[in-house]
């Protein structure tokens, strides 16, 4: 190739959700784009994480439905077992079709995908092996993603000891699993394995599951998991784990100091993820990673580093970025628009939904009650159980809606009157901006989008209370919770 043929307006390193969304949006804006990827486009989310895990969690939900049909509804349903080969074949077909779709979108958009390992050789130059040396006229986007955090002295074996990247592809169905890590990934895998029939112990070092979520979310989730027969140990730590031919012998110290010895068929390590920067050549471009491996932007509104024209998206970003696939889509689109000369709105991380696809599910957006108070807000909250609605009773899985709002700065509602006792702490006729919404229960992952708009648009309960939710639905509980905060409570007393 000539030197000119080795040039592009934008070079994206990494073909996961952040990388390919950057490439697609930049190409749609008329830029010439090269996407360097040594593996399959789609990244961890498509091939090892979000998509295959949610496919299997759907299968798990079907299994749970059969059990509920028999035990709760009198349906003469029998679960004879799980055809593992058929289940994984369906999962793999879903992943394959999504992968082909991404490849097709990139080809249709005119994005050139260069296969190979990419290394920065300067602030505007990249070497791809194989693939040659490339120059970016407008900018380079770093989107190399993350990998599971490893525990010292405990290497994955692919069978007895697995990480979240390979747990779905380990052979067979284990009869017992110790899941280490009570964040979203660990909770989802604990829930999945329980539905598939395994005895599950879930160990978390913090004093509660999902420690970054609202305390009531953690409490409700823990209650739901325990009701399903999952042993939940919080404030606990793994002391030792010794793989052997058919399993793992583990020693765990519980919160009160008791020592437990467990023999399990599989140990699933889900203690977080770390950014991938090995071999990226950050120093050659004048960049450094922080102590945790993140590459911080100097300008968050543009996700641009201290080196002009070098941008970062996805799991390489430190907090307040969230390391979520849907956030990286937004980050990629923002960077592409910046490189095209536009002035897009910065990503509002406070308005990005957070979802855990366990049974029960959790879904949140905005500040927790504790976070709101720490930020100096005068807070009023309202919590409504899903079982206070007819549809919640139909599902029979418990759950809740919790609203966190600013006290007293909004408009009084037409209904007037004092807040009900359910709206704890309400001392004025007006409740102001909604700061956070937190849901636990069946299908709440599909209910959170409304609350994203409420928080993102800084609505107050009076605004929301004017909109009618369909009856009977689970979403009706969201509407009822806002009616109460707007002093127009109907069913919530």
Buried (B, 14 or more C-beta within 10 A) or exposed (E): EEEEEBBBBBBBBBBBBBBBBBBBBBBBBEBBBBBBBBBBBBBBBBBBBBBBBBBBBEBBBEBBBBEBBBEEEEEEEEBEEBEEEEBBEBBBEBBEEBBEEBBEBBEEBEBBBBBBBBBBBBBBBBBBEEBEEBBBBBBBBBBBBBBBBEBEEBEBBEBBBBBBBBBBBBEEBBBBBBBBBBBBBBBBBBBBBBBBBBBBBBBBBBEBBBBBBBBBBBBBBBBBBEEBEBBBBBBBBBEEBEBEEEBBBBBBBBEEEEEBEBEBBBBBBBBBBBBBBEEBBBEBBEBEBEEEBBBBBEEBEBBBBEBEBBBBBBBBBBEEBBBBBBBBBBBBBBBBBBBBEEEBEEBEBBBBBBBBBBBBBBBBBBBBBEBBEEEEBBBBBBBBBBBBBEBBEEBEBBBBBBBBBBBBBBBBBEEEEEBBEBBEEBEBBBBBBBBBBBBBBBBBBEBBEBBBEBBBEEBBBBBBBEEEBEEEBBBBBBBBBBBBBBBBBEEBE
